[in-house]
Amino acid sequence: MVKKIVTRFIIAKKKGRKKGVFYKSPRIYLSTKLTDDSSFPFKENDKVLVKIQGKKLIIERYSGKIEKAKRKN
């Protein structure tokens, strides 16, 4: 049983739809050693709520409706 792992937070650069435009895509990699473990609390396509409490990142299962973020013009 895997209870914790050390991983990396990275920011990938992705091409935008407009020529020469890039945007940042933050990622936290979770090893399959962790996600394939029977005690891992999430399944594929589960909705999750991500929040910051102090210096911690909290990820919880979410059962409400997900609203799309509005674009800045």
N, CA, C and O atoms as a CHARMM CRD file, in Angstrom:
* protein
*
  292
    1    1 MET  N      0.84900  -1.17500   0.00000 PROA 1      0.00000
    2    1 MET  CA     0.00000   0.00000   0.00000 PROA 1      0.00000
    3    1 MET  C      0.89900   1.24500   0.00000 PROA 1      0.00000
    4    1 MET  O      1.79500   1.37300   0.83500 PROA 1      0.00000
    5    2 VAL  N      0.65200   2.14200  -0.93100 PROA 2      0.00000
    6    2 VAL  CA     1.40800   3.38400  -1.04700 PROA 2      0.00000
    7    2 VAL  C      0.58400   4.50700  -0.42200 PROA 2      0.00000
    8    2 VAL  O     -0.52200   4.79400  -0.87900 PROA 2      0.00000
    9    3 LYS  N      1.11600   5.13600   0.61100 PROA 3      0.00000
   10    3 LYS  CA     0.39300   6.20600   1.30500 PROA 3      0.00000
   11    3 LYS  C      0.85000   7.59700   0.87100 PROA 3      0.00000
   12    3 LYS  O      0.08200   8.55600   0.95000 PROA 3      0.00000
   13    4 LYS  N      2.10900   7.71100   0.40800 PROA 4      0.00000
   14    4 LYS  CA     2.58200   9.01800  -0.04000 PROA 4      0.00000
   15    4 LYS  C      3.72700   8.85200  -1.02700 PROA 4      0.00000
   16    4 LYS  O      4.42600   7.83900  -1.03100 PROA 4      0.00000
   17    5 ILE  N      3.90200   9.86300  -1.85900 PROA 5      0.00000
   18    5 ILE  CA     4.97400   9.88500  -2.84500 PROA 5      0.00000
   19    5 ILE  C      5.55000  11.29800  -2.89600 PROA 5      0.00000
   20    5 ILE  O      4.91900  12.25900  -2.45600 PROA 5      0.00000
   21    6 VAL  N      6.74200  11.40000  -3.43200 PROA 6      0.00000
   22    6 VAL  CA     7.33100  12.70400  -3.72300 PROA 6      0.00000
   23    6 VAL  C      7.21400  12.89000  -5.22400 PROA 6      0.00000
   24    6 VAL  O      7.59300  12.00100  -5.98700 PROA 6      0.00000
   25    7 THR  N      6.70500  14.01100  -5.65600 PROA 7      0.00000
   26    7 THR  CA     6.48800  14.26400  -7.07700 PROA 7      0.00000
   27    7 THR  C      6.87300  15.69800  -7.39700 PROA 7      0.00000
   28    7 THR  O      7.43800  16.39100  -6.55200 PROA 7      0.00000
   29    8 ARG  N      6.57600  16.14500  -8.59700 PROA 8      0.00000
   30    8 ARG  CA     6.93200  17.50000  -9.01600 PROA 8      0.00000
   31    8 ARG  C      5.70100  18.27700  -9.46900 PROA 8      0.00000
   32    8 ARG  O      4.73600  17.72100  -9.99400 PROA 8      0.00000
   33    9 PHE  N      5.77700  19.57000  -9.24600 PROA 9      0.00000
   34    9 PHE  CA     4.81400  20.51800  -9.79500 PROA 9      0.00000
   35    9 PHE  C      5.51100  21.17000 -10.98100 PROA 9      0.00000
   36    9 PHE  O      6.58400  21.75300 -10.82500 PROA 9      0.00000
   37   10 ILE  N      4.91100  21.07800 -12.16600 PROA 10     0.00000
   38   10 ILE  CA     5.51000  21.68500 -13.35300 PROA 10     0.00000
   39   10 ILE  C      4.48200  22.57100 -14.04700 PROA 10     0.00000
   40   10 ILE  O      3.27700  22.43600 -13.83600 PROA 10     0.00000
   41   11 ILE  N      4.97600  23.46400 -14.86200 PROA 11     0.00000
   42   11 ILE  CA     4.09900  24.29300 -15.68000 PROA 11     0.00000
   43   11 ILE  C      4.49200  24.05800 -17.13000 PROA 11     0.00000
   44   11 ILE  O      5.55300  24.49300 -17.57700 PROA 11     0.00000
   45   12 ALA  N      3.62600  23.36700 -17.85600 PROA 12     0.00000
   46   12 ALA  CA     3.85900  23.08400 -19.27400 PROA 12     0.00000
   47   12 ALA  C      3.38900  24.27900 -20.09300 PROA 12     0.00000
   48   12 ALA  O      2.39900  24.93100 -19.76000 PROA 12     0.00000
   49   13 LYS  N      4.11600  24.55200 -21.16800 PROA 13     0.00000
   50   13 LYS  CA     3.69900  25.62500 -22.07200 PROA 13     0.00000
   51   13 LYS  C      2.95100  24.99500 -23.23200 PROA 13     0.00000
   52   13 LYS  O      3.46700  24.09800 -23.89900 PROA 13     0.00000
   53   14 LYS  N      1.74500  25.46100 -23.47000 PROA 14     0.00000
   54   14 LYS  CA     0.89700  24.91800 -24.53300 PROA 14     0.00000
   55   14 LYS  C      0.65500  25.99500 -25.58200 PROA 14     0.00000
   56   14 LYS  O      0.53000  27.17500 -25.25500 PROA 14     0.00000
   57   15 LYS  N      0.59100  25.57800 -26.85200 PROA 15     0.00000
   58   15 LYS  CA     0.29800  26.51800 -27.93100 PROA 15     0.00000
   59   15 LYS  C     -1.17100  26.91700 -27.87300 PROA 15     0.00000
   60   15 LYS  O     -2.05200  26.08100 -27.67700 PROA 15     0.00000
   61   16 GLY  N     -1.41100  28.20500 -28.04700 PROA 16     0.00000
   62   16 GLY  CA    -2.77400  28.70500 -28.11600 PROA 16     0.00000
   63   16 GLY  C     -3.30900  28.59400 -29.53300 PROA 16     0.00000
   64   16 GLY  O     -2.59600  28.16100 -30.43900 PROA 16     0.00000
   65   17 ARG  N     -4.54300  28.97900 -29.72400 PROA 17     0.00000
   66   17 ARG  CA    -5.15800  28.91600 -31.05800 PROA 17     0.00000
   67   17 ARG  C     -4.59200  29.98100 -31.99300 PROA 17     0.00000
   68   17 ARG  O     -4.50700  29.77400 -33.20300 PROA 17     0.00000
   69   18 LYS  N     -4.20900  31.11400 -31.42500 PROA 18     0.00000
   70   18 LYS  CA    -3.64500  32.19100 -32.23800 PROA 18     0.00000
   71   18 LYS  C     -2.14600  31.96800 -32.41600 PROA 18     0.00000
   72   18 LYS  O     -1.47200  31.47800 -31.51000 PROA 18     0.00000
   73   19 LYS  N     -1.64100  32.32300 -33.56700 PROA 19     0.00000
   74   19 LYS  CA    -0.23100  32.12800 -33.88900 PROA 19     0.00000
   75   19 LYS  C      0.65400  32.89600 -32.90400 PROA 19     0.00000
   76   19 LYS  O      0.42800  34.07900 -32.64900 PROA 19     0.00000
   77   20 GLY  N      1.65000  32.22000 -32.36100 PROA 20     0.00000
   78   20 GLY  CA     2.59600  32.84700 -31.45600 PROA 20     0.00000
   79   20 GLY  C      2.11000  32.99900 -30.02600 PROA 20     0.00000
   80   20 GLY  O      2.83000  33.54300 -29.18900 PROA 20     0.00000
   81   21 VAL  N      0.90700  32.53000 -29.73000 PROA 21     0.00000
   82   21 VAL  CA     0.35700  32.65300 -28.37900 PROA 21     0.00000
   83   21 VAL  C      0.54600  31.33300 -27.63200 PROA 21     0.00000
   84   21 VAL  O      0.23300  30.26100 -28.15000 PROA 21     0.00000
   85   22 PHE  N      1.06100  31.43000 -26.41300 PROA 22     0.00000
   86   22 PHE  CA     1.24200  30.26100 -25.56200 PROA 22     0.00000
   87   22 PHE  C      0.54300  30.51500 -24.23800 PROA 22     0.00000
   88   22 PHE  O      0.40000  31.66300 -23.81600 PROA 22     0.00000
   89   23 TYR  N      0.11400  29.46200 -23.59100 PROA 23     0.00000
   90   23 TYR  CA    -0.43600  29.62000 -22.25500 PROA 23     0.00000
   91   23 TYR  C      0.18800  28.58200 -21.33400 PROA 23     0.00000
   92   23 TYR  O      0.73300  27.57600 -21.79000 PROA 23     0.00000
   93   24 LYS  N      0.10200  28.83600 -20.04700 PROA 24     0.00000
   94   24 LYS  CA     0.69300  27.94000 -19.05300 PROA 24     0.00000
   95   24 LYS  C     -0.33500  26.91100 -18.60900 PROA 24     0.00000
   96   24 LYS  O     -1.50200  27.23400 -18.38500 PROA 24     0.00000
   97   25 SER  N      0.11200  25.67700 -18.48700 PROA 25     0.00000
   98   25 SER  CA    -0.76400  24.59300 -18.05500 PROA 25     0.00000
   99   25 SER  C     -0.11500  23.89600 -16.85200 PROA 25     0.00000
  100   25 SER  O      0.71700  23.00700 -17.03200 PROA 25     0.00000
  101   26 PRO  N     -0.48700  24.29400 -15.62400 PROA 26     0.00000
  102   26 PRO  CA     0.12300  23.70400 -14.43000 PROA 26     0.00000
  103   26 PRO  C     -0.25900  22.23800 -14.26200 PROA 26     0.00000
  104   26 PRO  O     -1.39900  21.85300 -14.52700 PROA 26     0.00000
  105   27 ARG  N      0.69400  21.42300 -13.82400 PROA 27     0.00000
  106   27 ARG  CA     0.46700  19.98000 -13.66800 PROA 27     0.00000
  107   27 ARG  C      1.11600  19.47200 -12.38200 PROA 27     0.00000
  108   27 ARG  O      2.19000  19.92500 -11.98500 PROA 27     0.00000
  109   28 ILE  N      0.44400  18.52800 -11.75000 PROA 28     0.00000
  110   28 ILE  CA     1.02400  17.76600 -10.64200 PROA 28     0.00000
  111   28 ILE  C      0.91800  16.30800 -11.04300 PROA 28     0.00000
  112   28 ILE  O     -0.18400  15.77700 -11.18400 PROA 28     0.00000
  113   29 TYR  N      2.06000  15.65400 -11.22800 PROA 29     0.00000
  114   29 TYR  CA     2.08700  14.25700 -11.66400 PROA 29     0.00000
  115   29 TYR  C      1.84100  13.34000 -10.47400 PROA 29     0.00000
  116   29 TYR  O      2.46300  13.50300  -9.42400 PROA 29     0.00000
  117   30 LEU  N      0.94400  12.38400 -10.63100 PROA 30     0.00000
  118   30 LEU  CA     0.70200  11.36600  -9.61100 PROA 30     0.00000
  119   30 LEU  C      1.08600  10.01300 -10.19400 PROA 30     0.00000
  120   30 LEU  O      0.53000   9.59000 -11.20800 PROA 30     0.00000
  121   31 SER  N      2.00800   9.35200  -9.57300 PROA 31     0.00000
  122   31 SER  CA     2.50100   8.06000 -10.03700 PROA 31     0.00000
  123   31 SER  C      1.39300   7.00800 -10.02300 PROA 31     0.00000
  124   31 SER  O      0.51300   7.03100  -9.16300 PROA 31     0.00000
  125   32 THR  N      1.44800   6.08700 -10.98200 PROA 32     0.00000
  126   32 THR  CA     0.46700   4.99600 -10.99600 PROA 32     0.00000
  127   32 THR  C      0.64400   4.08100  -9.78800 PROA 32     0.00000
  128   32 THR  O     -0.28400   3.36200  -9.42000 PROA 32     0.00000
  129   33 LYS  N      1.82000   4.09900  -9.16900 PROA 33     0.00000
  130   33 LYS  CA     1.99100   3.33000  -7.92400 PROA 33     0.00000
  131   33 LYS  C      1.01200   3.83300  -6.86700 PROA 33     0.00000
  132   33 LYS  O      0.53900   3.06600  -6.02900 PROA 33     0.00000
  133   34 LEU  N      0.71900   5.11400  -6.91800 PROA 34     0.00000
  134   34 LEU  CA    -0.23200   5.70700  -5.97900 PROA 34     0.00000
  135   34 LEU  C     -1.66700   5.55800  -6.48800 PROA 34     0.00000
  136   34 LEU  O     -2.54000   5.10600  -5.74700 PROA 34     0.00000
  137   35 THR  N     -1.91700   5.93100  -7.74000 PROA 35     0.00000
  138   35 THR  CA    -3.28800   5.95900  -8.26000 PROA 35     0.00000
  139   35 THR  C     -3.87600   4.57800  -8.51900 PROA 35     0.00000
  140   35 THR  O     -5.09800   4.42700  -8.52400 PROA 35     0.00000
  141   36 ASP  N     -3.03800   3.56800  -8.73600 PROA 36     0.00000
  142   36 ASP  CA    -3.54000   2.20700  -8.94700 PROA 36     0.00000
  143   36 ASP  C     -3.75300   1.44700  -7.64400 PROA 36     0.00000
  144   36 ASP  O     -4.31600   0.35200  -7.64800 PROA 36     0.00000
  145   37 ASP  N     -3.30900   2.01500  -6.53600 PROA 37     0.00000
  146   37 ASP  CA    -3.47000   1.37500  -5.23500 PROA 37     0.00000
  147   37 ASP  C     -4.95700   1.34000  -4.86800 PROA 37     0.00000
  148   37 ASP  O     -5.67700   2.30500  -5.12200 PROA 37     0.00000
  149   38 SER  N     -5.40900   0.26700  -4.28900 PROA 38     0.00000
  150   38 SER  CA    -6.83500   0.11400  -3.94700 PROA 38     0.00000
  151   38 SER  C     -7.32000   1.15700  -2.93300 PROA 38     0.00000
  152   38 SER  O     -8.52300   1.40000  -2.83400 PROA 38     0.00000
  153   39 SER  N     -6.40900   1.77000  -2.18600 PROA 39     0.00000
  154   39 SER  CA    -6.81700   2.77500  -1.20400 PROA 39     0.00000
  155   39 SER  C     -6.86900   4.19300  -1.79000 PROA 39     0.00000
  156   39 SER  O     -7.25300   5.12800  -1.08800 PROA 39     0.00000
  157   40 PHE  N     -6.49000   4.36900  -3.06400 PROA 40     0.00000
  158   40 PHE  CA    -6.55400   5.69500  -3.68500 PROA 40     0.00000
  159   40 PHE  C     -8.02200   6.11700  -3.75600 PROA 40     0.00000
  160   40 PHE  O     -8.85300   5.35000  -4.24200 PROA 40     0.00000
  161   41 PRO  N     -8.35900   7.32300  -3.28200 PROA 41     0.00000
  162   41 PRO  CA    -9.77200   7.68800  -3.11400 PROA 41     0.00000
  163   41 PRO  C    -10.53300   8.12500  -4.36100 PROA 41     0.00000
  164   41 PRO  O    -11.74500   8.33000  -4.28600 PROA 41     0.00000
  165   42 PHE  N     -9.86400   8.27500  -5.51000 PROA 42     0.00000
  166   42 PHE  CA   -10.54500   8.77600  -6.70000 PROA 42     0.00000
  167   42 PHE  C    -10.51400   7.76100  -7.82800 PROA 42     0.00000
  168   42 PHE  O     -9.59400   6.95200  -7.93900 PROA 42     0.00000
  169   43 LYS  N    -11.53900   7.82500  -8.65800 PROA 43     0.00000
  170   43 LYS  CA   -11.62900   7.00000  -9.87000 PROA 43     0.00000
  171   43 LYS  C    -11.53200   7.93200 -11.07500 PROA 43     0.00000
  172   43 LYS  O    -11.68800   9.14600 -10.94200 PROA 43     0.00000
  173   44 GLU  N    -11.27500   7.35900 -12.24800 PROA 44     0.00000
  174   44 GLU  CA   -11.18100   8.16000 -13.46100 PROA 44     0.00000
  175   44 GLU  C    -12.47800   8.95000 -13.67600 PROA 44     0.00000
  176   44 GLU  O    -13.57500   8.41600 -13.51400 PROA 44     0.00000
  177   45 ASN  N    -12.33800  10.20100 -14.03500 PROA 45     0.00000
  178   45 ASN  CA   -13.43800  11.13800 -14.30900 PROA 45     0.00000
  179   45 ASN  C    -14.20400  11.60700 -13.07900 PROA 45     0.00000
  180   45 ASN  O    -15.23200  12.26800 -13.22700 PROA 45     0.00000
  181   46 ASP  N    -13.74200  11.29000 -11.86400 PROA 46     0.00000
  182   46 ASP  CA   -14.36100  11.85400 -10.66500 PROA 46     0.00000
  183   46 ASP  C    -14.18600  13.36800 -10.68100 PROA 46     0.00000
  184   46 ASP  O    -13.15900  13.87400 -11.13500 PROA 46     0.00000
  185   47 LYS  N    -15.18700  14.08900 -10.18500 PROA 47     0.00000
  186   47 LYS  CA   -15.06300  15.52900 -10.00300 PROA 47     0.00000
  187   47 LYS  C    -14.33700  15.74900  -8.68300 PROA 47     0.00000
  188   47 LYS  O    -14.63800  15.08500  -7.69100 PROA 47     0.00000
  189   48 VAL  N    -13.38300  16.67800  -8.66500 PROA 48     0.00000
  190   48 VAL  CA   -12.65200  16.97200  -7.44100 PROA 48     0.00000
  191   48 VAL  C    -12.67700  18.47000  -7.16900 PROA 48     0.00000
  192   48 VAL  O    -12.70700  19.28600  -8.09000 PROA 48     0.00000
  193   49 LEU  N    -12.66400  18.80900  -5.89900 PROA 49     0.00000
  194   49 LEU  CA   -12.58700  20.18700  -5.44800 PROA 49     0.00000
  195   49 LEU  C    -11.15800  20.40700  -4.95700 PROA 49     0.00000
  196   49 LEU  O    -10.66800  19.65400  -4.11500 PROA 49     0.00000
  197   50 VAL  N    -10.49500  21.42800  -5.47600 PROA 50     0.00000
  198   50 VAL  CA    -9.12000  21.73400  -5.08100 PROA 50     0.00000
  199   50 VAL  C     -9.13300  23.08000  -4.37500 PROA 50     0.00000
  200   50 VAL  O     -9.63800  24.06600  -4.91100 PROA 50     0.00000
  201   51 LYS  N     -8.57400  23.11600  -3.16500 PROA 51     0.00000
  202   51 LYS  CA    -8.54400  24.37500  -2.42600 PROA 51     0.00000
  203   51 LYS  C     -7.23300  24.50700  -1.66500 PROA 51     0.00000
  204   51 LYS  O     -6.54300  23.52100  -1.40600 PROA 51     0.00000
  205   52 ILE  N     -6.90800  25.73300  -1.31600 PROA 52     0.00000
  206   52 ILE  CA    -5.69000  26.01600  -0.56800 PROA 52     0.00000
  207   52 ILE  C     -6.08900  26.37600   0.85200 PROA 52     0.00000
  208   52 ILE  O     -6.93500  27.24200   1.07400 PROA 52     0.00000
  209   53 GLN  N     -5.46600  25.69600   1.81700 PROA 53     0.00000
  210   53 GLN  CA    -5.66700  26.00500   3.23000 PROA 53     0.00000
  211   53 GLN  C     -4.28700  26.21900   3.83400 PROA 53     0.00000
  212   53 GLN  O     -3.52200  25.27100   4.01300 PROA 53     0.00000
  213   54 GLY  N     -3.98000  27.46600   4.14400 PROA 54     0.00000
  214   54 GLY  CA    -2.64700  27.77900   4.64600 PROA 54     0.00000
  215   54 GLY  C     -1.61800  27.46200   3.57500 PROA 54     0.00000
  216   54 GLY  O     -1.66700  28.02700   2.48200 PROA 54     0.00000
  217   55 LYS  N     -0.68800  26.56600   3.87700 PROA 55     0.00000
  218   55 LYS  CA     0.34100  26.16300   2.91000 PROA 55     0.00000
  219   55 LYS  C      0.06900  24.77900   2.34800 PROA 55     0.00000
  220   55 LYS  O      0.97100  24.13800   1.81000 PROA 55     0.00000
  221   56 LYS  N     -1.17100  24.31400   2.46800 PROA 56     0.00000
  222   56 LYS  CA    -1.52700  22.97600   1.98500 PROA 56     0.00000
  223   56 LYS  C     -2.49700  23.06300   0.81200 PROA 56     0.00000
  224   56 LYS  O     -3.34100  23.95800   0.75000 PROA 56     0.00000
  225   57 LEU  N     -2.36200  22.12300  -0.11100 PROA 57     0.00000
  226   57 LEU  CA    -3.29400  21.96900  -1.22400 PROA 57     0.00000
  227   57 LEU  C     -4.20500  20.80600  -0.86000 PROA 57     0.00000
  228   57 LEU  O     -3.72800  19.69100  -0.65200 PROA 57     0.00000
  229   58 ILE  N     -5.49500  21.04700  -0.78200 PROA 58     0.00000
  230   58 ILE  CA    -6.46600  20.03800  -0.37400 PROA 58     0.00000
  231   58 ILE  C     -7.27300  19.60800  -1.59900 PROA 58     0.00000
  232   58 ILE  O     -7.80700  20.45300  -2.31700 PROA 58     0.00000
  233   59 ILE  N     -7.36500  18.30600  -1.83800 PROA 59     0.00000
  234   59 ILE  CA    -8.14100  17.77100  -2.95200 PROA 59     0.00000
  235   59 ILE  C     -9.19700  16.83800  -2.37800 PROA 59     0.00000
  236   59 ILE  O     -8.87500  15.86700  -1.69300 PROA 59     0.00000
  237   60 GLU  N    -10.47100  17.14200  -2.66600 PROA 60     0.00000
  238   60 GLU  CA   -11.57900  16.34700  -2.14000 PROA 60     0.00000
  239   60 GLU  C    -12.52700  15.96000  -3.27000 PROA 60     0.00000
  240   60 GLU  O    -12.59300  16.63900  -4.29400 PROA 60     0.00000
  241   61 ARG  N    -13.25000  14.87700  -3.08000 PROA 61     0.00000
  242   61 ARG  CA   -14.29100  14.48800  -4.03700 PROA 61     0.00000
  243   61 ARG  C    -15.36200  15.58000  -4.03500 PROA 61     0.00000
  244   61 ARG  O    -15.67700  16.14200  -2.98600 PROA 61     0.00000
  245   62 TYR  N    -15.91500  15.87500  -5.20500 PROA 62     0.00000
  246   62 TYR  CA   -16.90500  16.94000  -5.34900 PROA 62     0.00000
  247   62 TYR  C    -18.13600  16.37900  -6.03900 PROA 62     0.00000
  248   62 TYR  O    -18.02800  15.73800  -7.08400 PROA 62     0.00000
  249   63 SER  N    -19.30400  16.61700  -5.45900 PROA 63     0.00000
  250   63 SER  CA   -20.53000  16.06300  -6.03700 PROA 63     0.00000
  251   63 SER  C    -21.43500  17.13400  -6.64400 PROA 63     0.00000
  252   63 SER  O    -22.48100  16.81300  -7.20800 PROA 63     0.00000
  253   64 GLY  N    -21.04200  18.39900  -6.53200 PROA 64     0.00000
  254   64 GLY  CA   -21.86300  19.48100  -7.08100 PROA 64     0.00000
  255   64 GLY  C    -21.64900  19.66700  -8.57600 PROA 64     0.00000
  256   64 GLY  O    -20.91100  18.91800  -9.21600 PROA 64     0.00000
  257   65 LYS  N    -22.30700  20.67500  -9.11300 PROA 65     0.00000
  258   65 LYS  CA   -22.19800  20.99300 -10.53300 PROA 65     0.00000
  259   65 LYS  C    -20.92600  21.81300 -10.77000 PROA 65     0.00000
  260   65 LYS  O    -20.62200  22.72900 -10.00600 PROA 65     0.00000
  261   66 ILE  N    -20.19700  21.48200 -11.81900 PROA 66     0.00000
  262   66 ILE  CA   -18.98900  22.22400 -12.16100 PROA 66     0.00000
  263   66 ILE  C    -19.34200  23.27700 -13.19600 PROA 66     0.00000
  264   66 ILE  O    -19.87200  22.96800 -14.26300 PROA 66     0.00000
  265   67 GLU  N    -19.03900  24.52900 -12.86500 PROA 67     0.00000
  266   67 GLU  CA   -19.28500  25.62300 -13.79800 PROA 67     0.00000
  267   67 GLU  C    -17.98200  25.96600 -14.49900 PROA 67     0.00000
  268   67 GLU  O    -16.92100  25.98200 -13.87500 PROA 67     0.00000
  269   68 LYS  N    -18.06100  26.24000 -15.79000 PROA 68     0.00000
  270   68 LYS  CA   -16.87200  26.61200 -16.54600 PROA 68     0.00000
  271   68 LYS  C    -16.43000  28.00800 -16.14300 PROA 68     0.00000
  272   68 LYS  O    -17.25300  28.88800 -15.89400 PROA 68     0.00000
  273   69 ALA  N    -15.11200  28.19800 -16.08100 PROA 69     0.00000
  274   69 ALA  CA   -14.56800  29.51300 -15.76700 PROA 69     0.00000
  275   69 ALA  C    -14.84400  30.46700 -16.92300 PROA 69     0.00000
  276   69 ALA  O    -14.81800  30.07200 -18.08900 PROA 69     0.00000
  277   70 LYS  N    -15.10400  31.71100 -16.59000 PROA 70     0.00000
  278   70 LYS  CA   -15.35300  32.71000 -17.62800 PROA 70     0.00000
  279   70 LYS  C    -14.02200  33.23300 -18.14400 PROA 70     0.00000
  280   70 LYS  O    -13.08800  33.45200 -17.37300 PROA 70     0.00000
  281   71 ARG  N    -13.94600  33.43000 -19.45200 PROA 71     0.00000
  282   71 ARG  CA   -12.72300  33.93600 -20.07600 PROA 71     0.00000
  283   71 ARG  C    -12.58100  35.42900 -19.84200 PROA 71     0.00000
  284   71 ARG  O    -13.56000  36.17400 -19.80100 PROA 71     0.00000
  285   72 LYS  N    -11.33000  35.84000 -19.69000 PROA 72     0.00000
  286   72 LYS  CA   -11.03300  37.26700 -19.63100 PROA 72     0.00000
  287   72 LYS  C    -10.86800  37.75900 -21.05300 PROA 72     0.00000
  288   72 LYS  O    -10.17600  37.12400 -21.84900 PROA 72     0.00000
  289   73 ASN  N    -11.48000  38.86400 -21.38200 PROA 73     0.00000
  290   73 ASN  CA   -11.33800  39.42100 -22.73900 PROA 73     0.00000
  291   73 ASN  C    -10.36700  40.55500 -22.75800 PROA 73     0.00000
  292   73 ASN  O    -10.12300  41.14200 -23.81200 PROA 73     0.00000
